[in-house]
Amino acid sequence: MDNRTLIDNIAAETGMGREKVQEMLGSFYGIAAECCVAMDTIIIPGFGQFEPKKRKERLAVHPSTGRRLLVPPKLVMGFRPSAVMKSAISNQDLS
């Protein structure tokens, strides 16, 4: 699902206008980025938690040249679904 479809679905579900939903999601994205930089976890009950993680610097090999590169350290956001979300996903029939 892309961002436009997400906005349309939320707007249809809540009865809010697309612009308001887009503004709210933009705010969430900004807050999530700020929390990542501050190393804070975002917990959404019934959905899951977004947790920033530090990736250490490492050596990598360029696949086409075979040259070794130093990849610098960086912050990434990890997601862990809640038990409710895991249960909802695992109870789906895939056939």
N, C-alpha and C positions, 0 to 999 in steps of 0.2 A: 504494500500500500504506500503510495507516495503522499507527500504533504498535502497536496490539494484534495485528494480523496479523503484523507483524515479530517481535514477541516470541514468538508461537505458532510461527512458522516456525523461529526460532533454537532454541527449546526442543525442537521435534520433531527437528531436524537434529542437535543435540548430545546429546540425552538429559538435559539439565538441566531443573530445574523452572522454571516460569514466573516465580516470585518471584525466583529467582536471576538469571535473564536480565534481568528488569525492573530489578533492582538494578544489574547491570553496565551496562546501557544508560544508566541514570540517572547513573552515575558518569562514563561517557563524555561525556554531554551537559554535565555540570558541568566536566569537564576541558577540553572543547572551548571552552566559554565563557571559562574562565580563560586559555586560550592566545590567544584572540581579543583579549582585553583587553591581554595582554602582548605582542601582535603576534608571536606564535610560530606557525610553520607545523606542522601535523600531517601526517605522511607515513605512509601505510599501504601497504607494498609490495604490488604486484599489484592494488591498488584505486585509489589516487589520493592527492591531497593537498588538505587544507583550508588555505586561506591567507587571513588577514585582510587587508582592504583598507580604506583610508581614502577615504571619499567626501567631496569638498569641498562647502562650502556653495554653494548655487546659487539662482538666481531661477526660480520656477515660476509658471505662470498657472493659477488655478482655472478649470476648464472651464465651469462654469455661470455664474459671476459675472464672469469675465474679470479678476478682481483679481489683482495680482501679489503673490506671497508669497516670503519668504526661507526656504528649506529649510536647516536647520542641518546642520553636518557630522556624519557618523556612521561607525561601523565596521560592515562587512558581511563575511561569510565567503564566499569564493569556493571553488569546487571544480574541480580539474583531474584528470580521470581518467588513470590510468597507461596506458602503451602496451598492457599486457596487457588491461586493461578495454576500451580502444578497439577492440582486435582482436576481443575476444569479442563486443562489440556489433555491429561492422561485419560480422561473419561470419554474422549471423542472417538467415534468410530471412523477409521480411515478408509473403509471400503466403499 
